Amino acid sequence: MPETVLLFQMLAVLAVIGAFAGVLAGLLGVGGGIVLVPAFFYAFQTLGYDGPELMQMCLATSLATIIVTSVRSVLSHNKKGAVDWDILRTWAPGIVLGAVLGMLVVAGLRSVTLQVIFGVLALIVGVYMSFGKADWRVADAMPRGPLRLVLSPLLGFMSVLMGIGGGSFGVPVMTLFNTPIHRAVATAAGFGVLIAVPAVIGFLMVDLTMTVPPLTIGAVNLVAFAVVIAMTLITTPYGVRLAHAMDAKPLKRAFGVFLVLVALNMLRKALWG
């Protein structure tokens, strides 16, 4: 009976998290992972599932949801001809390699270390969202040769360390190299698939030693995965409608500030308890 009650509590908390993530994704175009990882962390911790591998479960479950949302997104963008398949094809090997390396690193780190890594990277993303300019450029075309060999695995690696898809790092990289924003967003959805699929396959085989929530395979919690996917499918269209009804730029800056505060709080909990 207590486990049944706990399962219903989990369902209620995760439904709220999924609904919030879906609205934000539609409203601001931010990937769900940047919201889901800290939300999963605080939710599972509150429900009593705390341990040295809690962050592994949060990252892995977030990446599992990204497989579904990224595939849906890239297919939708492709119908409009927005996906740059040349970028996707040439960057794919490096991104996949980085994602696999990221999964192996995450599997070997303690939750506190991963909290610090997430906090630092989320801080960078939040500052960029708050103060970054759409017209910033470092070059006129996407990098090739040695620079691509460095950037593509780094993008996959850092994304797995944060449990996110291709948007938070991929979109800024592509726009800085003069890729139009709509094409960058569409192509970054493809990055999300390349990042999440190999990482989740690895995470399904990870053996956690901590007490895990019901229906957890490896480091992936299937309850959180299913509930969040269902809720984001319902609420994302409402976020899209809101985006068309108002100016999303100040909201994006406000979310950037919110993300900075979330990152600082996670760093505080990791470093000082």
C-alpha atoms as a printed R data frame, in Angstrom:
    type eleno elety resid chain resno      x      y       z
1   ATOM     1    CA   MET     A     1  0.000  0.000   0.000
2   ATOM     2    CA   PRO     A     2  2.706  2.604   0.860
3   ATOM     3    CA   GLU     A     3  4.353  1.947  -2.521
4   ATOM     4    CA   THR     A     4  1.022  2.549  -4.292
5   ATOM     5    CA   VAL     A     5  0.574  5.870  -2.477
6   ATOM     6    CA   LEU     A     6  4.130  6.834  -3.387
7   ATOM     7    CA   LEU     A     7  3.484  5.969  -7.024
8   ATOM     8    CA   PHE     A     8  0.427  8.243  -7.111
9   ATOM     9    CA   GLN     A     9  2.457 11.037  -5.497
10  ATOM    10    CA   MET     A    10  5.109 10.543  -8.165
11  ATOM    11    CA   LEU     A    11  2.487 10.674 -10.920
12  ATOM    12    CA   ALA     A    12  1.054 13.952  -9.601
13  ATOM    13    CA   VAL     A    13  4.447 15.651  -9.232
14  ATOM    14    CA   LEU     A    14  5.679 14.425 -12.618
15  ATOM    15    CA   ALA     A    15  2.458 15.545 -14.347
16  ATOM    16    CA   VAL     A    16  3.042 19.106 -13.111
17  ATOM    17    CA   ILE     A    17  6.704 18.961 -14.195
18  ATOM    18    CA   GLY     A    18  5.778 17.671 -17.666
19  ATOM    19    CA   ALA     A    19  3.082 20.293 -18.131
20  ATOM    20    CA   PHE     A    20  5.474 23.100 -17.160
21  ATOM    21    CA   ALA     A    21  8.225 21.762 -19.440
22  ATOM    22    CA   GLY     A    22  5.799 21.493 -22.358
23  ATOM    23    CA   VAL     A    23  4.572 25.078 -22.017
24  ATOM    24    CA   LEU     A    24  8.139 26.386 -21.789
25  ATOM    25    CA   ALA     A    25  9.227 24.354 -24.803
26  ATOM    26    CA   GLY     A    26  6.409 25.793 -26.902
27  ATOM    27    CA   LEU     A    27  6.695 29.316 -25.545
28  ATOM    28    CA   LEU     A    28 10.467 29.810 -25.534
29  ATOM    29    CA   GLY     A    29 11.810 27.029 -27.737
30  ATOM    30    CA   VAL     A    30 14.003 25.736 -24.905
31  ATOM    31    CA   GLY     A    31 14.673 22.014 -24.709
32  ATOM    32    CA   GLY     A    32 12.887 20.109 -21.980
33  ATOM    33    CA   GLY     A    33 16.084 18.781 -20.413
34  ATOM    34    CA   ILE     A    34 17.190 22.141 -19.082
35  ATOM    35    CA   VAL     A    35 13.954 22.178 -17.039
36  ATOM    36    CA   LEU     A    36 13.487 18.457 -16.451
37  ATOM    37    CA   VAL     A    37 16.839 17.617 -14.855
38  ATOM    38    CA   PRO     A    38 16.561 20.026 -11.870
39  ATOM    39    CA   ALA     A    39 12.821 19.312 -11.617
40  ATOM    40    CA   PHE     A    40 13.437 15.536 -11.506
41  ATOM    41    CA   PHE     A    41 16.227 16.078  -8.977
42  ATOM    42    CA   TYR     A    42 14.085 18.043  -6.517
43  ATOM    43    CA   ALA     A    43 11.031 15.809  -7.088
44  ATOM    44    CA   PHE     A    44 12.828 12.496  -6.530
45  ATOM    45    CA   GLN     A    45 14.722 13.938  -3.564
46  ATOM    46    CA   THR     A    46 11.467 15.153  -1.984
47  ATOM    47    CA   LEU     A    47  9.881 11.737  -2.533
48  ATOM    48    CA   GLY     A    48 12.750 10.133  -0.613
49  ATOM    49    CA   TYR     A    49 14.906  8.846  -3.456
50  ATOM    50    CA   ASP     A    50 18.196 10.473  -2.589
51  ATOM    51    CA   GLY     A    51 21.573  8.875  -3.067
52  ATOM    52    CA   PRO     A    52 25.009  9.092  -4.675
53  ATOM    53    CA   GLU     A    53 23.529  8.277  -8.115
54  ATOM    54    CA   LEU     A    54 20.412 10.458  -8.092
55  ATOM    55    CA   MET     A    55 21.728 12.782 -10.808
56  ATOM    56    CA   GLN     A    56 22.480  9.816 -13.103
57  ATOM    57    CA   MET     A    57 18.809  8.852 -12.963
58  ATOM    58    CA   CYS     A    58 17.683 12.442 -13.602
59  ATOM    59    CA   LEU     A    59 20.026 12.881 -16.585
60  ATOM    60    CA   ALA     A    60 19.189  9.474 -18.086
61  ATOM    61    CA   THR     A    61 15.418  9.923 -17.743
62  ATOM    62    CA   SER     A    62 15.589 13.422 -19.205
63  ATOM    63    CA   LEU     A    63 17.539 12.125 -22.219
64  ATOM    64    CA   ALA     A    64 14.958  9.338 -22.718
65  ATOM    65    CA   THR     A    65 12.192 11.950 -23.067
66  ATOM    66    CA   ILE     A    66 14.375 13.887 -25.514
67  ATOM    67    CA   ILE     A    67 14.423 10.929 -27.938
68  ATOM    68    CA   VAL     A    68 10.653 11.235 -28.400
69  ATOM    69    CA   THR     A    69 10.416 15.021 -28.441
70  ATOM    70    CA   SER     A    70 13.421 15.457 -30.769
71  ATOM    71    CA   VAL     A    71 12.201 12.895 -33.309
72  ATOM    72    CA   ARG     A    72  8.775 14.556 -33.325
73  ATOM    73    CA   SER     A    73 10.365 17.985 -33.680
74  ATOM    74    CA   VAL     A    74 12.809 17.109 -36.473
75  ATOM    75    CA   LEU     A    75 10.067 15.407 -38.512
76  ATOM    76    CA   SER     A    76  7.844 18.465 -38.095
77  ATOM    77    CA   HIS     A    77 10.646 20.866 -39.105
78  ATOM    78    CA   ASN     A    78 11.604 18.650 -42.041
79  ATOM    79    CA   LYS     A    79  8.112 18.979 -43.511
80  ATOM    80    CA   LYS     A    80  8.819 22.712 -43.755
81  ATOM    81    CA   GLY     A    81 12.261 22.100 -45.288
82  ATOM    82    CA   ALA     A    82 14.011 23.741 -42.340
83  ATOM    83    CA   VAL     A    83 16.473 20.962 -41.388
84  ATOM    84    CA   ASP     A    84 20.014 21.371 -42.745
85  ATOM    85    CA   TRP     A    85 20.829 17.736 -43.483
86  ATOM    86    CA   ASP     A    86 24.378 18.568 -44.578
87  ATOM    87    CA   ILE     A    87 25.199 19.972 -41.124
88  ATOM    88    CA   LEU     A    88 23.431 17.054 -39.467
89  ATOM    89    CA   ARG     A    89 25.286 14.450 -41.564
90  ATOM    90    CA   THR     A    90 28.757 15.960 -41.147
91  ATOM    91    CA   TRP     A    91 28.385 16.675 -37.426
92  ATOM    92    CA   ALA     A    92 26.716 13.338 -36.569
93  ATOM    93    CA   PRO     A    93 29.841 11.151 -35.998
94  ATOM    94    CA   GLY     A    94 31.427 13.631 -33.591
95  ATOM    95    CA   ILE     A    95 28.176 14.264 -31.701
96  ATOM    96    CA   VAL     A    96 27.520 10.521 -31.258
97  ATOM    97    CA   LEU     A    97 31.100  9.953 -30.084
98  ATOM    98    CA   GLY     A    98 30.801 12.813 -27.584
99  ATOM    99    CA   ALA     A    99 27.449 11.478 -26.331
100 ATOM   100    CA   VAL     A   100 28.888  7.997 -25.712
101 ATOM   101    CA   LEU     A   101 31.889  9.454 -23.877
102 ATOM   102    CA   GLY     A   102 29.532 11.661 -21.860
103 ATOM   103    CA   MET     A   103 27.429  8.653 -20.833
104 ATOM   104    CA   LEU     A   104 30.537  6.749 -19.695
105 ATOM   105    CA   VAL     A   105 31.741  9.746 -17.664
106 ATOM   106    CA   VAL     A   106 28.311 10.324 -16.081
107 ATOM   107    CA   ALA     A   107 28.031  6.639 -15.118
108 ATOM   108    CA   GLY     A   108 31.292  6.891 -13.192
109 ATOM   109    CA   LEU     A   109 30.655 10.143 -11.298
110 ATOM   110    CA   ARG     A   110 28.871 10.775  -8.019
111 ATOM   111    CA   SER     A   111 25.668 12.805  -7.891
112 ATOM   112    CA   VAL     A   112 27.331 15.753  -6.123
113 ATOM   113    CA   THR     A   113 29.956 16.088  -8.875
114 ATOM   114    CA   LEU     A   114 27.241 15.977 -11.542
115 ATOM   115    CA   GLN     A   115 25.276 18.645  -9.664
116 ATOM   116    CA   VAL     A   116 28.303 20.941  -9.821
117 ATOM   117    CA   ILE     A   117 28.805 20.241 -13.545
118 ATOM   118    CA   PHE     A   118 25.111 20.843 -14.294
119 ATOM   119    CA   GLY     A   119 25.109 24.011 -12.195
120 ATOM   120    CA   VAL     A   120 28.154 25.501 -13.979
121 ATOM   121    CA   LEU     A   121 26.910 24.647 -17.490
122 ATOM   122    CA   ALA     A   122 23.335 25.795 -16.710
123 ATOM   123    CA   LEU     A   123 24.814 29.061 -15.425
124 ATOM   124    CA   ILE     A   124 26.535 29.573 -18.796
125 ATOM   125    CA   VAL     A   125 23.336 28.764 -20.727
126 ATOM   126    CA   GLY     A   126 21.261 31.047 -18.473
127 ATOM   127    CA   VAL     A   127 23.650 33.990 -18.890
128 ATOM   128    CA   TYR     A   128 23.670 33.493 -22.675
129 ATOM   129    CA   MET     A   129 19.840 33.380 -22.779
130 ATOM   130    CA   SER     A   130 19.668 36.549 -20.659
131 ATOM   131    CA   PHE     A   131 22.295 38.660 -22.423
132 ATOM   132    CA   GLY     A   132 23.137 36.963 -25.751
133 ATOM   133    CA   LYS     A   133 22.347 38.823 -28.976
134 ATOM   134    CA   ALA     A   134 20.804 37.185 -32.038
135 ATOM   135    CA   ASP     A   135 23.207 39.016 -34.343
136 ATOM   136    CA   TRP     A   136 26.435 37.810 -32.664
137 ATOM   137    CA   ARG     A   137 28.729 36.099 -35.212
138 ATOM   138    CA   VAL     A   138 32.208 34.559 -35.068
139 ATOM   139    CA   ALA     A   139 32.359 33.377 -38.707
140 ATOM   140    CA   ASP     A   140 30.365 33.420 -41.950
141 ATOM   141    CA   ALA     A   141 29.945 29.634 -42.282
142 ATOM   142    CA   MET     A   142 29.829 26.476 -40.166
143 ATOM   143    CA   PRO     A   143 33.305 25.209 -39.237
144 ATOM   144    CA   ARG     A   144 34.955 22.326 -41.062
145 ATOM   145    CA   GLY     A   145 38.141 20.348 -40.536
146 ATOM   146    CA   PRO     A   146 39.863 20.435 -37.119
147 ATOM   147    CA   LEU     A   147 37.422 22.907 -35.526
148 ATOM   148    CA   ARG     A   148 34.438 20.709 -36.387
149 ATOM   149    CA   LEU     A   149 36.360 17.681 -35.082
150 ATOM   150    CA   VAL     A   150 36.640 19.464 -31.734
151 ATOM   151    CA   LEU     A   151 33.237 21.171 -31.511
152 ATOM   152    CA   SER     A   152 30.987 18.264 -32.566
153 ATOM   153    CA   PRO     A   153 32.062 15.753 -29.862
154 ATOM   154    CA   LEU     A   154 32.246 18.577 -27.304
155 ATOM   155    CA   LEU     A   155 28.615 19.475 -28.071
156 ATOM   156    CA   GLY     A   156 27.491 15.854 -27.580
157 ATOM   157    CA   PHE     A   157 29.618 15.417 -24.472
158 ATOM   158    CA   MET     A   158 28.408 18.562 -22.671
159 ATOM   159    CA   SER     A   159 24.778 17.882 -23.584
160 ATOM   160    CA   VAL     A   160 24.866 14.433 -21.952
161 ATOM   161    CA   LEU     A   161 26.545 15.894 -18.854
162 ATOM   162    CA   MET     A   162 23.474 18.141 -18.557
163 ATOM   163    CA   GLY     A   163 20.863 15.607 -19.722
164 ATOM   164    CA   ILE     A   164 19.723 17.927 -22.523
165 ATOM   165    CA   GLY     A   165 19.166 17.721 -26.281
166 ATOM   166    CA   GLY     A   166 20.802 19.732 -29.025
167 ATOM   167    CA   GLY     A   167 19.164 23.116 -28.536
168 ATOM   168    CA   SER     A   168 20.929 24.736 -25.599
169 ATOM   169    CA   PHE     A   169 24.405 24.364 -27.108
170 ATOM   170    CA   GLY     A   170 23.652 23.532 -30.754
171 ATOM   171    CA   VAL     A   171 21.541 26.593 -31.559
172 ATOM   172    CA   PRO     A   172 24.067 29.138 -30.197
173 ATOM   173    CA   VAL     A   173 26.929 27.361 -31.995
174 ATOM   174    CA   MET     A   174 25.097 27.339 -35.328
175 ATOM   175    CA   THR     A   175 23.876 30.935 -35.078
176 ATOM   176    CA   LEU     A   176 27.357 32.148 -34.107
177 ATOM   177    CA   PHE     A   177 28.543 30.530 -37.339
178 ATOM   178    CA   ASN     A   178 25.922 32.388 -39.389
179 ATOM   179    CA   THR     A   179 23.216 29.705 -39.624
180 ATOM   180    CA   PRO     A   180 19.721 31.338 -39.717
181 ATOM   181    CA   ILE     A   181 17.924 30.889 -36.395
182 ATOM   182    CA   HIS     A   182 14.982 28.844 -37.737
183 ATOM   183    CA   ARG     A   183 17.340 26.475 -39.569
184 ATOM   184    CA   ALA     A   184 19.517 26.216 -36.453
185 ATOM   185    CA   VAL     A   185 16.538 25.324 -34.234
186 ATOM   186    CA   ALA     A   186 15.311 22.701 -36.730
187 ATOM   187    CA   THR     A   187 18.755 21.139 -37.161
188 ATOM   188    CA   ALA     A   188 19.400 21.165 -33.403
189 ATOM   189    CA   ALA     A   189 16.355 18.885 -33.011
190 ATOM   190    CA   GLY     A   190 18.312 16.362 -35.088
191 ATOM   191    CA   PHE     A   191 21.302 16.886 -32.801
192 ATOM   192    CA   GLY     A   192 18.992 15.922 -29.918
193 ATOM   193    CA   VAL     A   193 18.277 12.511 -31.453
194 ATOM   194    CA   LEU     A   194 22.001 11.884 -32.069
195 ATOM   195    CA   ILE     A   195 22.797 12.823 -28.468
196 ATOM   196    CA   ALA     A   196 19.977 11.017 -26.675
197 ATOM   197    CA   VAL     A   197 19.766  7.646 -28.459
198 ATOM   198    CA   PRO     A   198 23.308  6.332 -27.821
199 ATOM   199    CA   ALA     A   199 23.382  7.835 -24.312
200 ATOM   200    CA   VAL     A   200 20.066  6.237 -23.281
201 ATOM   201    CA   ILE     A   201 21.092  2.833 -24.668
202 ATOM   202    CA   GLY     A   202 24.100  3.012 -22.370
203 ATOM   203    CA   PHE     A   203 22.109  4.284 -19.392
204 ATOM   204    CA   LEU     A   204 19.642  1.383 -19.683
205 ATOM   205    CA   MET     A   205 22.544 -0.946 -18.874
206 ATOM   206    CA   VAL     A   206 23.853  1.044 -15.889
207 ATOM   207    CA   ASP     A   207 23.421 -0.696 -12.523
208 ATOM   208    CA   LEU     A   208 22.481  1.806  -9.802
209 ATOM   209    CA   THR     A   209 23.196  0.856  -6.189
210 ATOM   210    CA   MET     A   210 20.749  3.343  -4.624
211 ATOM   211    CA   THR     A   211 17.064  2.662  -3.918
212 ATOM   212    CA   VAL     A   212 15.226  3.648  -7.102
213 ATOM   213    CA   PRO     A   213 11.572  4.526  -7.830
214 ATOM   214    CA   PRO     A   214  9.227  1.856  -9.204
215 ATOM   215    CA   LEU     A   215  9.655  0.854 -12.866
216 ATOM   216    CA   THR     A   216 13.268  1.945 -13.255
217 ATOM   217    CA   ILE     A   217 15.419  0.151 -15.835
218 ATOM   218    CA   GLY     A   218 19.113  0.875 -15.485
219 ATOM   219    CA   ALA     A   219 19.167  4.604 -14.767
220 ATOM   220    CA   VAL     A   220 15.941  5.399 -16.684
221 ATOM   221    CA   ASN     A   221 12.696  5.780 -14.728
222 ATOM   222    CA   LEU     A   222  9.861  4.687 -17.013
223 ATOM   223    CA   VAL     A   223  7.130  6.363 -14.936
224 ATOM   224    CA   ALA     A   224  8.754  9.781 -15.243
225 ATOM   225    CA   PHE     A   225  9.452  9.156 -18.927
226 ATOM   226    CA   ALA     A   226  5.845  8.210 -19.765
227 ATOM   227    CA   VAL     A   227  4.146 10.926 -17.700
228 ATOM   228    CA   VAL     A   228  6.402 13.727 -18.939
229 ATOM   229    CA   ILE     A   229  6.023 12.691 -22.602
230 ATOM   230    CA   ALA     A   230  2.219 12.559 -22.240
231 ATOM   231    CA   MET     A   231  2.036 15.966 -20.548
232 ATOM   232    CA   THR     A   232  4.427 17.725 -22.952
233 ATOM   233    CA   LEU     A   233  2.403 16.467 -25.919
234 ATOM   234    CA   ILE     A   234 -0.683 18.058 -24.329
235 ATOM   235    CA   THR     A   235  0.801 21.375 -23.172
236 ATOM   236    CA   THR     A   236  3.399 22.281 -25.824
237 ATOM   237    CA   PRO     A   237  0.733 23.533 -28.290
238 ATOM   238    CA   TYR     A   238 -0.520 25.957 -25.603
239 ATOM   239    CA   GLY     A   239  2.999 27.303 -25.235
240 ATOM   240    CA   VAL     A   240  3.210 27.771 -28.996
241 ATOM   241    CA   ARG     A   241 -0.062 29.730 -28.979
242 ATOM   242    CA   LEU     A   242  1.236 31.949 -26.178
243 ATOM   243    CA   ALA     A   243  4.441 32.552 -28.154
244 ATOM   244    CA   HIS     A   244  2.410 33.824 -31.101
245 ATOM   245    CA   ALA     A   245  0.240 35.984 -28.844
246 ATOM   246    CA   MET     A   246  3.082 37.832 -27.062
247 ATOM   247    CA   ASP     A   247  6.687 38.927 -27.413
248 ATOM   248    CA   ALA     A   248  8.784 35.949 -26.285
249 ATOM   249    CA   LYS     A   249 12.104 37.850 -26.096
250 ATOM   250    CA   PRO     A   250 11.620 39.384 -22.615
251 ATOM   251    CA   LEU     A   251 10.186 36.061 -21.429
252 ATOM   252    CA   LYS     A   252 13.290 34.272 -22.718
253 ATOM   253    CA   ARG     A   253 15.489 36.708 -20.801
254 ATOM   254    CA   ALA     A   254 13.367 36.191 -17.698
255 ATOM   255    CA   PHE     A   255 13.738 32.417 -18.073
256 ATOM   256    CA   GLY     A   256 17.493 32.907 -18.448
257 ATOM   257    CA   VAL     A   257 17.536 34.694 -15.077
258 ATOM   258    CA   PHE     A   258 15.378 31.920 -13.580
259 ATOM   259    CA   LEU     A   259 17.819 29.325 -14.945
260 ATOM   260    CA   VAL     A   260 20.760 31.195 -13.395
261 ATOM   261    CA   LEU     A   261 18.978 31.077  -9.998
262 ATOM   262    CA   VAL     A   262 18.253 27.336 -10.408
263 ATOM   263    CA   ALA     A   263 21.910 26.729 -11.312
264 ATOM   264    CA   LEU     A   264 23.168 28.726  -8.330
265 ATOM   265    CA   ASN     A   265 20.825 26.849  -5.995
266 ATOM   266    CA   MET     A   266 22.048 23.488  -7.307
267 ATOM   267    CA   LEU     A   267 25.649 24.608  -6.835
268 ATOM   268    CA   ARG     A   268 24.800 25.741  -3.289
269 ATOM   269    CA   LYS     A   269 23.247 22.361  -2.428
270 ATOM   270    CA   ALA     A   270 26.188 20.464  -3.954
271 ATOM   271    CA   LEU     A   271 28.945 22.531  -2.334
272 ATOM   272    CA   TRP     A   272 27.430 23.462   1.028
273 ATOM   273    CA   GLY     A   273 24.518 21.058   1.483
